[in-house]
């Protein structure tokens, strides 16, 4: 297990993470620190615990928005897949109908050709 030191609100925390995840964890800590700094800039020193809770709520709000957008996109993808499948079926059906028409037309041409030869 890897170890990494992150700094949030000018405090350093030693954390464990899976091997190869160090940079990801550092990035997450940097984002959280950004929330904390934003809140401190807006509200001043209101206590570490309250800042942490407010930052957590901000993160959860973003997560909720992201999940809602993801759900909407997944529904749009499903609609597009359904429309694509329907269009493919119509194209296959139309192709089959055209092939049948061509076959019947070829048979008529042959019948006419035989009458002209005969």
N, C-alpha and C positions, 0 to 999 in steps of 0.2 A: 504494500500500500504506500502510495506517495504522500509526502507531506508538503504543505505550502503555507506560507504566511500571507495573510490578506490584511489590508488596512481599511477599516470602516470608521468614519468619524474620528480620524486621527488615533485610533486604537488598533493595535496589531493583534491578530488572532491566528494561532497556528491550527491548521485544519488538515484532515486526512482526505484523500480522494483516490480514485482508481488511477493506476499508472496511465499516463498519457492525457489525463484530464486536468492537469495543473493549469494550463493556460485558460481553459474554459472556466475553471473555478475563479481564477484571478479576474477574468472578465465579468463574471457574475457579481463578484464582490465590488468591483469598480462601479458597476451599474447601481448596486444598492447604495454605495457611498454617494453616488450622484443624487439619488433620491433624498438621502439624509441631508446633504449639503443644501439641496433645493428647499427642503422643509425648514432647515435652520435659517436660511436666508429669508424665508417668508414669515416665520413665527419666532425666530430667535431661540434662545436656550429654554426649552420647555421640558427638559428631562430626557435622558437616554431612552427610558422605557416607552414614553409617549412617542418620541421620534421613531423608534423602531416599529411600534404599532401602526403609526400613520404611514410609514414607508411600506410596511407589509400590506396595508389596505390599498395603497396606490398600485403596488405590484399585482395584487389580486384583481383590481379593477382592470388593469391592462390585460391580464390573463383572461378575464371574463370577456372583454371585448374581442380578443383574439380568437377565443373559442367560438364566439357568436359568428365572427367573420368566416372562420373555418367551416362551421356548420352550413352557413349560407353557400359557400363555395362548393362544398360536397354535394349539396342539393342541386346546385346549378350543373355540376359535372354529371350527376345522375340524370338530370333532365336532358342534357346534351347527348349522353350515351343512348338514352331511350329514343330521342329524335333521330340519331344516327342509325340505330338499328331499324327504326321504322322506314327511313329513307332507303337503306340498303335492301330491305324486303320489297319495297315498292319498285326499286330498280331491277331486282331479280325478277319480280312478277312481270314488269314491263318488258324486260329482255325476253322472257319466255313467251309472252304474247306476240312480240315482234317476230321471234323465231317461228312461231306457229303461223303467223300471217305470211311470212316469206315462204314457208313450206307449201302452204295452200296456193300461193301465187305461182310458185314453180310448177306445181302439179297442173294448174290451169294452163300455163304456158306450154307444158308438154302435151296436154290434151289438144290444145289448139294446133300445135306443131304437127301432131299425128294426123289431125283432120286435114291440114293443108297438104301433107305428103300423100295422103290416101286418096 
